[in-house]
Amino acid sequence: MSSSEKPVTYPSSHKSNQVDNYHGTLVADPYRWLEDPDSEETRTWIEAENQVTFGYLSEIPTREKLNSASPNFGIMKNMVSLLKKANLCQTVRAIATFILKMMDCKTKVSSTL
């Protein structure tokens, strides 16, 4: 049975009675408790979620092959993070799109950059 066929059991998430009032409109926010990353309850929930996630990912047969074949992904992730902080993503996306057009390449630049 592959990892996609196994049922995934997620950690339970309780709902609070948190309701916010935005200019007279009441908006329920039952998962507000998850917004505090430093609370013991949130850290426990995140750890349980990570166990589910990484347990699932570890069962994907090609994952290790992809990780070993792509040592520069970490560097790219850091570069994208720096570009986002410097608010340069649109500029880089425009340059990449221009270069790909000049190369007559059909690849599209990711909108997540």
Buried (B, 14 or more C-beta within 10 A) or exposed (E): EEBEEEEEEEEEEEEEEEEEEEEEEEEEBEEBBBEEEEEEEBEEBEEBEEEEEEEEEEEEEEEEEEEEEEEEEEEEEEEBEEBEEEEEBEEBBEEBBEEBEEEEEEEEBEEEB
